[in-house]
Amino acid sequence: MLPVMLAAAFAVGISAGFLVYRYLSDKKLKGTREQSDQLLKDAFQEADRRKREMLTEAREEMHRLRQDTEREIKERRAELQRAERRLEQKEENLDSKMETILHREEEFRRRQEEMSVRLEEVESVRRKQMERLEEIAGMSREQAKDVLLKEVEEEAAHLIGLKLKELEEKARRESERKSREIVVSAIQRCAVDHTSEMSVSVVSLPSDEMKGRIIGRVGRNIRAFETFTGVDLIVDDTPEAVTLSSFDPVRREVARLSLERLVLDGRIHPARIEEIVEKAQKDVEEKILEAGEEAMLETGIKSMHPELIKLVGQLRYRSSYGQNALSHSLEVSHLSGIMAAELGIDEHLARRAGLLHDIGKAVDHQVEGPHALIGRDLAKRFGEIPEVVNAVAAHHEDQEMTSVYDVIVSAADAVSASRPGARRESLESYIKRLETLETLAKTFKGVTKAYAIQAGREIRVMVAPNSLDDGAIHKLAYDIARKIESEMKYPGQIKVIVIRETRSVEFAK
């Protein structure tokens, strides 16, 4: 019985426990549901609030973007309006210019038509006049031309005879005034120290008796010396000295060496003078080469074409406005190197271009054209690099500057030339006139040499003996004198002397 009761009690306990557990579970579940509902409610409220905030922000951003867009559109519209106004103004200007051009073209066309009509009228009048002249003269145009040419030739022959007679009489008169002419010539060469140094050399003599030997019998020695050298030899009252005058420094140096050697040798006659002059010319050529090599050493240039070295040496005997061309080139080379070093570019290249910038002056008396372009052609011919060639050509703006070296060389050239006392215009113009005088004489057929002496008051012209006869040289002298009168401006008058000499040389073996 007891077991049954225990079992029944146990079953009741279990049932009661289950009921209590279920009650508690239901209560907890209800609390959890209420909490969940509250969380969901809060979440929905928060989401609704964020939604409203985002909508507000979106509306504000949209409003701001709309304002920015409207402002940008307004600005662009204003810019377009301004552009339209500018285009309209340009179109108006173009229309105005076009109208002006059309008007000018019409005016030009009208004037051209008028000119054509006038030319036709003039040509018609000229034809009528020529027909009338032919009718009056009783000959054709060709016949009249032949008659006119014949009269001109006769008149020219008459004038030549008169001129030759006048020159002969003048030569006799001027032989008595030789000393005064020397003084006048010296004054014309410019009596300042700098110019005298550039155009005159003085040769010392052991005694005044040597002057008579230099002059020779009836002046044959001094005439031969001046003929072979192209230099004016002045024998005056200066004790134990004679003066050599020439605008060409090379000629003057050859004459100085020749005269010093003749005086030292003591044998002074035309054949010996010619021999000594030839040797002196070779010696001067060697000096020219040495001067070029020394210039390379001074500037630090290691290699250069031999012909360019020789041309650089020739600058020693050239001048520009009284400034020695070689000294000027060396100065420009050093200045160019200094400028290049300061700028951080090739210093050696700049010095090379500076040294060669005036190379054209070595041959500008032989080749036509500006010395800068002559130098460009020489530099290109002898293998210089394009930078050097362009710098030589552009330093006087004869060619457009294309590199920094062009500017450097041009600036260095200006600095060297602008130093106080570096150059003199008067000497350069004087030398230019003498060079022009010699060049003009050499343009005639048969002329082999031409020397301007007596400070440009006299020019001696040597002709080939087999190209002209003795009769033709009188006509040649007349033609040269007329050409000088028509193409040159000079003070006083210029005597033209034409020399024709025939030589025959044989050797007995």
C-alpha positions in Angstrom: 0.0 0.0 0.0 2.8 2.3 0.9 4.6 1.9 -2.4 1.4 2.9 -4.2 1.1 5.9 -2.1 4.7 6.9 -2.7 4.2 6.4 -6.4 1.1 8.5 -6.3 2.8 11.2 -4.3 5.7 11.2 -6.7 3.4 11.5 -9.7 1.6 14.4 -8.0 4.9 16.1 -7.3 6.0 15.7 -10.8 2.8 17.1 -12.1 2.9 20.0 -9.7 6.5 20.7 -10.7 5.6 20.6 -14.4 2.8 23.1 -13.9 5.1 25.4 -11.9 7.7 25.2 -14.6 5.2 25.9 -17.4 3.8 28.8 -15.5 7.3 30.3 -15.1 8.1 29.6 -18.7 5.0 31.3 -19.9 5.7 34.3 -17.8 9.3 34.6 -19.0 8.2 34.2 -22.6 5.6 36.9 -22.2 8.3 39.2 -20.7 10.6 38.5 -23.6 7.9 39.2 -26.1 7.1 42.5 -24.5 10.8 43.4 -24.5 11.1 42.4 -28.1 8.1 44.5 -29.0 9.6 47.4 -27.2 12.9 47.0 -29.0 11.1 46.8 -32.4 9.1 49.8 -31.5 12.2 51.8 -30.6 13.9 50.6 -33.7 11.1 51.7 -35.9 11.0 55.0 -34.2 14.8 55.4 -34.7 14.5 54.4 -38.3 11.7 56.8 -38.9 13.7 59.6 -37.3 16.8 58.8 -39.4 14.6 58.7 -42.5 13.3 62.1 -41.8 16.8 63.4 -41.1 18.1 61.9 -44.4 15.2 63.3 -46.3 15.9 66.7 -44.9 19.6 66.5 -45.7 18.8 65.2 -49.2 16.4 68.1 -49.7 19.0 70.6 -48.5 21.7 69.0 -50.8 19.4 69.0 -53.7 18.6 72.7 -53.1 22.3 73.5 -52.8 23.1 71.6 -56.0 20.2 73.3 -57.8 21.5 76.7 -56.7 25.1 75.9 -57.8 23.8 74.5 -61.1 21.7 77.6 -61.7 24.7 79.9 -60.8 27.0 78.0 -63.1 24.4 78.1 -65.9 24.0 81.8 -65.3 27.8 82.4 -65.5 28.1 80.3 -68.7 25.2 82.1 -70.2 26.9 85.4 -69.4 30.2 84.1 -70.8 28.5 83.0 -74.0 26.8 86.4 -74.3 30.2 88.1 -73.9 31.7 85.7 -76.5 28.8 86.4 -78.8 29.4 90.1 -78.4 33.1 89.7 -79.1 32.4 87.6 -82.2 29.9 90.2 -83.4 32.4 92.9 -82.9 35.1 90.9 -84.8 32.7 90.3 -87.6 31.9 94.0 -87.7 35.6 94.8 -87.8 36.3 92.1 -90.5 33.4 93.5 -92.5 34.8 97.0 -92.2 38.3 95.8 -93.2 36.9 93.8 -96.0 35.1 96.8 -97.3 38.3 98.9 -97.0 40.2 96.2 -98.9 37.6 95.9 -101.6 37.6 99.7 -101.9 41.4 99.8 -102.2 41.4 96.9 -104.7 38.8 98.8 -106.8 40.9 102.0 -106.5 44.1 100.1 -107.5 42.3 98.4 -110.4 41.0 101.8 -111.5 44.4 103.4 -111.3 46.0 100.4 -113.0 43.6 100.8 -115.9 44.3 104.5 -116.0 48.0 103.8 -116.0 47.7 101.3 -118.8 45.7 103.8 -120.9 48.4 106.5 -120.2 51.2 104.1 -121.1 49.5 103.2 -124.3 49.1 107.0 -125.0 52.8 107.6 -124.2 53.9 104.7 -126.4 51.7 105.9 -129.2 53.2 109.4 -128.9 56.7 108.0 -128.7 56.1 105.9 -131.9 54.8 109.0 -133.7 57.8 111.0 -132.5 60.2 108.4 -133.6 58.5 108.1 -137.0 58.6 111.9 -137.3 62.3 112.0 -136.3 63.2 109.3 -138.8 61.2 111.2 -141.5 63.0 114.5 -140.6 66.5 112.8 -140.4 66.0 110.7 -143.4 67.5 107.6 -141.8 66.3 104.6 -139.7 66.8 104.0 -136.0 69.7 101.7 -136.6 71.4 104.1 -138.9 71.0 107.0 -136.4 72.4 104.7 -133.7 75.5 103.9 -135.8 76.0 107.6 -136.5 75.7 108.5 -132.8 78.1 105.8 -131.7 80.6 106.9 -134.3 80.4 110.5 -133.0 80.8 109.4 -129.4 83.9 107.3 -130.3 85.4 110.3 -132.1 84.6 112.5 -129.1 86.1 110.0 -126.7 89.3 109.7 -128.7 89.6 113.5 -128.8 89.0 113.7 -125.0 91.6 110.9 -124.4 94.2 112.9 -126.3 93.4 116.1 -124.4 93.5 114.2 -121.1 96.8 112.5 -121.8 98.3 115.9 -122.8 96.9 117.4 -119.6 98.4 114.6 -117.5 101.8 115.0 -119.1 101.9 118.7 -118.4 100.6 118.1 -114.9 103.3 115.6 -114.2 106.0 118.1 -115.1 104.4 120.7 -112.9 104.0 118.5 -109.9 107.6 117.2 -110.0 108.5 120.7 -108.6 106.0 120.4 -105.8 106.8 116.9 -104.6 107.8 117.8 -101.1 104.6 119.7 -100.5 102.5 116.7 -101.7 104.2 114.5 -99.2 103.1 116.8 -96.4 99.6 117.0 -97.7 99.5 113.2 -98.0 100.7 112.8 -94.4 97.9 115.1 -93.3 95.3 113.2 -95.2 96.4 109.9 -93.6 95.3 111.5 -90.3 97.9 113.0 -88.0 96.9 111.2 -84.8 99.2 108.7 -83.1 96.9 105.7 -83.3 96.3 106.1 -87.1 100.0 106.6 -87.8 100.9 103.4 -86.1 98.4 101.5 -88.2 99.3 102.9 -91.6 103.0 104.0 -91.4 106.3 102.2 -90.7 109.7 104.0 -90.2 112.9 102.3 -91.2 116.1 103.5 -89.7 119.2 104.1 -92.0 122.9 104.0 -91.0 123.4 107.5 -92.7 121.6 110.0 -94.9 123.8 108.9 -97.8 121.8 105.7 -98.0 118.7 107.8 -99.1 120.4 108.5 -102.4 121.2 104.8 -103.0 117.6 103.9 -102.2 116.3 106.5 -104.7 118.8 105.4 -107.3 119.7 106.9 -110.6 116.8 109.1 -111.9 114.6 107.3 -109.2 114.7 103.8 -110.7 115.3 102.1 -107.4 112.4 103.7 -105.5 110.1 103.2 -108.5 111.0 99.5 -108.6 110.6 99.2 -104.8 107.1 100.7 -104.9 106.1 98.6 -108.0 107.2 95.3 -106.4 105.7 96.0 -102.9 102.7 98.2 -103.6 103.9 100.5 -100.8 104.5 104.2 -100.8 108.2 104.9 -99.9 108.6 108.5 -98.5 112.1 110.0 -98.5 112.0 113.3 -96.6 114.2 115.5 -94.4 113.9 113.1 -91.4 117.5 112.3 -90.4 118.6 108.7 -91.0 115.1 107.4 -91.6 112.6 106.8 -94.4 108.9 106.2 -94.1 106.8 103.4 -95.6 103.1 104.1 -96.0 100.3 101.7 -96.9 96.8 100.9 -95.8 97.6 97.2 -96.1 99.7 96.0 -93.1 100.9 92.8 -94.9 102.3 94.9 -97.8 103.9 97.3 -95.3 105.5 94.5 -93.3 106.9 92.9 -96.5 108.3 96.4 -97.6 109.8 97.0 -94.1 111.6 93.7 -94.1 112.8 94.1 -97.7 114.1 97.6 -97.1 115.9 96.7 -93.9 117.6 93.8 -95.7 118.5 95.9 -98.7 120.1 98.5 -96.4 122.0 95.9 -94.5 123.1 94.2 -97.8 124.1 97.4 -99.5 123.3 96.1 -103.0 120.3 98.2 -104.1 119.2 97.8 -107.7 115.9 96.6 -109.4 116.9 93.0 -109.7 118.1 92.7 -106.1 115.0 94.5 -104.9 112.7 92.0 -106.6 114.7 89.1 -105.1 114.6 90.5 -101.6 110.9 91.3 -101.8 110.1 87.7 -102.8 112.1 86.4 -99.8 110.4 88.8 -97.5 107.0 87.7 -98.7 107.8 84.1 -97.8 109.1 85.2 -94.3 105.9 87.1 -93.7 103.9 84.0 -94.6 105.8 82.1 -92.0 105.1 84.8 -89.4 101.5 84.6 -90.2 101.5 80.8 -89.6 103.3 81.3 -86.3 100.8 84.0 -85.2 98.0 81.5 -85.9 99.7 78.8 -83.8 100.4 81.2 -80.9 96.7 82.2 -80.9 95.7 78.6 -80.6 98.0 78.0 -77.7 96.8 81.2 -76.0 93.2 80.2 -76.3 93.7 76.5 -75.4 92.4 75.2 -78.7 94.0 71.8 -79.5 93.2 71.2 -83.1 92.1 73.1 -86.2 92.4 72.9 -89.9 95.8 74.2 -91.2 94.1 76.7 -93.5 92.1 78.1 -90.7 95.2 78.5 -88.6 96.8 80.5 -91.4 93.7 82.7 -91.8 93.8 83.4 -88.0 97.4 84.4 -88.4 96.5 86.8 -91.2 94.3 88.7 -88.8 97.5 90.0 -87.2 97.9 92.2 -90.2 94.3 93.3 -90.5 92.5 96.0 -88.5 88.9 97.1 -88.0 88.3 100.7 -87.1 91.9 101.0 -86.0 91.7 97.9 -83.7 94.0 94.9 -84.5 91.8 92.1 -85.8 93.9 89.3 -84.1 94.0 91.0 -80.7 90.3 91.7 -81.0 89.6 88.0 -81.8 91.7 86.8 -78.9 89.9 89.1 -76.6 86.5 88.0 -77.8 87.7 84.3 -77.4 88.6 84.9 -73.8 85.4 86.8 -73.0 83.3 84.1 -74.7 85.0 81.4 -72.6 84.4 83.4 -69.4 80.7 83.9 -70.2 80.3 80.2 -71.1 81.9 79.1 -67.9 79.5 81.4 -65.9 76.5 79.9 -67.7 77.7 76.3 -67.2 78.1 75.4 -70.9 81.0 74.3 -73.1 83.8 76.8 -72.4 86.2 75.4 -75.1 83.5 75.6 -77.7 82.7 79.2 -76.9 86.4 80.2 -77.0 86.7 78.5 -80.4 83.7 80.4 -81.8 85.1 83.6 -80.4 88.5 83.2 -82.0 87.0 82.4 -85.4 84.2 85.0 -85.4 86.1 87.5 -87.5 87.9 85.0 -89.7 86.2 86.4 -92.8 88.1 89.7 -92.4 91.3 87.8 -93.4 89.9 87.5 -97.0 87.1 90.1 -97.1 89.3 92.2 -99.5 89.4 89.3 -101.9 85.8 87.9 -101.6 82.6 89.9 -102.0 80.1 90.0 -99.2 79.8 90.6 -95.4 82.7 89.3 -93.4 80.4 87.3 -91.1 79.0 85.3 -94.0 82.4 84.9 -95.6 83.6 83.5 -92.3 80.7 81.2 -92.1 81.5 79.7 -95.5 85.2 79.3 -94.5 84.4 77.6 -91.2 81.9 75.2 -92.9 84.4 74.4 -95.7 87.2 73.5 -93.2 85.0 71.2 -91.0 83.9 73.3 -88.1 80.9 72.1 -86.2 77.5 73.8 -86.8 77.6 75.6 -83.4 80.8 77.4 -84.4 79.6 78.1 -88.0 76.3 79.6 -86.7 78.1 81.7 -84.1 80.5 83.1 -86.8 77.5 83.9 -89.2 75.2 85.4 -86.5 77.5 87.7 -84.5 76.5 90.7 -86.6 72.9 89.4 -87.1 73.6 88.6 -90.8 72.0 85.3 -89.9 69.3 84.5 -87.2 70.7 83.4 -83.8 69.8 79.8 -83.0 71.9 78.9 -80.0 73.3 80.4 -76.8 76.8 80.4 -78.3 75.6 82.9 -81.0 74.5 85.3 -78.3 77.7 84.9 -76.3 80.0 85.6 -79.2 77.9 88.6 -80.3 78.0 90.0 -76.7 81.7 89.4 -76.4 82.4 91.1 -79.8 80.3 94.2 -78.7 82.2 94.4 -75.4 85.6 94.2 -77.0 84.7 96.8 -79.7 83.1 99.2 -77.3 86.0 99.7 -75.0 87.1 103.4 -74.9 89.7 104.0 -77.6 89.4 100.5 -79.1 88.2 101.7 -82.6 88.4 104.7 -84.8 86.0 105.3 -87.6 88.2 107.6 -89.6 90.9 105.1 -90.3 88.5 102.4 -91.3 86.8 104.6 -93.8 90.2 105.7 -95.2 91.3 102.1 -95.6 88.0 101.1 -97.1 88.3 103.9 -99.8 91.8 102.6 -100.7 90.6 99.0 -100.9 87.7 100.1 -103.1 90.1 102.0 -105.4 92.3 98.9 -105.9 89.3 96.6 -106.4 87.8 99.0 -109.0 91.0 99.0 -111.0 91.3 95.2 -111.0 87.9 94.9 -112.6 89.3 95.9 -116.0 90.5 93.2 -118.4 94.3 92.7 -118.6 95.0 94.2 -115.1 97.2 91.9 -113.0 98.0 94.2 -110.0 96.8 97.5 -108.7 98.4 99.5 -105.8 96.9 102.6 -104.2 99.7 104.8 -103.0 100.3 108.4 -101.9 97.4 108.2 -99.4 95.0 107.3 -102.2 96.0 110.2 -104.5 97.7 107.9 -106.9 97.0 104.3 -108.2 99.5 102.3 -110.1 98.1 99.6 -112.4 100.2 96.8 -113.8 98.9 95.0 -117.0 99.8 91.8 -118.7 102.0 92.7 -121.7 100.5 90.1 -124.0 96.9 91.3 -123.3 97.3 95.0 -124.2 99.6 96.9 -126.4 101.2 100.3 -125.8 98.4 102.1 -127.5 95.6 100.4 -125.5 97.1 101.3 -122.1 96.3 105.0 -122.7 92.6 104.1 -123.3 92.7 101.8 -120.2 94.0 104.7 -118.0 91.2 106.9 -119.4 88.6 104.3 -118.7 89.8 103.7 -115.1 89.8 107.4 -114.4 86.3 107.8 -115.7 85.1 104.8 -113.6 86.7 106.3 -110.5 85.0 109.6 -111.1 81.6 108.0 -111.5 81.7 105.4 -108.6 83.8 107.0 -105.9 83.8 110.0 -103.7 87.2 111.4 -102.7 89.0 114.7 -101.9 91.2 116.3 -104.6 92.1 114.2 -107.6 93.6 110.7 -108.2 96.4 110.1 -110.7 96.1 106.8 -112.7 99.4 105.3 -113.9 99.3 102.2 -116.1 102.5 100.2 -116.4 103.2 97.6 -119.1 106.5 95.8 -118.9 107.7 92.9 -121.0 110.3 90.5 -119.6 112.0 87.5 -121.1 114.0 85.2 -118.9 116.3 82.4 -120.0 118.9 80.3 -118.2 122.4 79.4 -119.5 123.3 75.9 -118.5 
